Amino acid sequence: MAKTVRFHETGGPEVLRLEDLEPGEPGPGEVRLRIEAIGVNRADGLFRGGRYIDPVKRFPSRLGNEAAGVVEAVGPGVTTVAPGQPVSVVPSFSHNDYGVYAERALVPASALLPRSPEVDPVTGAAVWMPYLTAYGAMVEVDGVRAGDVVVVNAASSSLGLAAIQTANRLGATPVAVTRTPAKRQRLLDDGAADVIVSDEEDVAGRVLELTAGRGAELVLDAVAGPGVLELGRAVAAGGTLLLWGMQSGEPTPFPGFDLGMPALNMRTYTVTREVLAIPERMRRAVAFVDSGLRTGSLRPVVDRTFPLEDVVEAHRYMEAGAQYGKIVLTAGR
């Protein structure tokens, strides 16, 4: 039996339950993992609350699609990994199909990447979602070039920090947006060229000031909602406002007409559909992240770890929004 997190109804963190379940034997194309660490993502909270783009289809439901662990057993047809091998799980599957908030879990072999023994489990669970997402948005989708300005809101999240580091690696200029001044200096220390405090400053006005009126070639918005009107003002002619999160939970208008019909591109983006599901993009993304980790230009930031038994507290901490970097659950005996 293995401790496994499930929920029997949608709601707040309190609906999460730790239950003893038999993980089962892997079927064709599947692997059973001994889970060591689990990445906690905003998508997990949205799915648990019934507000994710992929709605809950059945109860009880499992949770989680990013982790690090060791292969225990492989199912028929699996040749890419072997028992005893350390791996990372990338978020290429639906929470409705598998869940890694557990001590042991089945996952599709296609969602696994080999993990070097020198990469500890917490790091292995903190890397792939943010860095694959940032790479895909900037390189594969938007084609960011050296000299471009990239504005990143929710900048102290694991995804925001990955975007700052990725922009620097591409020769672009990352401008971080954060709500309060508490995280300003740390964001500068972690590579932001400038930091805009949204509770105190006019975000679009500051971006235009920093770019001599040009605007940013790319604005990465993790919040969505009515704030897109303000962010749209910050986009350079022909630039892109890319929505990769929905933290506000509010309807998101198209701002083009209110802004006088500028040359504004606005699109949504998910790493699952636009990187993980496309083999050539995935191959390039993994190579980019691997080389960045090897050279030190990409450095995952872990804010705090919680034992699996404290999953409710971990989700409450995530929803409080005070973290700086990644939240990770640890599992195993």
Beta strands, then each sheet from edge to edge (+ up, - down):
strand 1: 2-7
strand 2: 16-21
strand 3: 30-40
strand 4: 67-74
strand 5: 86-89
strand 6: 104-108
strand 7: 112-114
strand 8: 149-152
strand 9: 173-178
strand 10: 194-197
strand 11: 216-221
strand 12: 235-243
strand 13: 265-268
strand 14: 302-307
strand 15: 326-330
sheet 1: 1+ 2-
sheet 2: 6+ 3- 4+ 5- 7+
sheet 3: 6+ 3- 15+ 14+
sheet 4: 10+ 9+ 8+ 11+ 12+ 13+
end
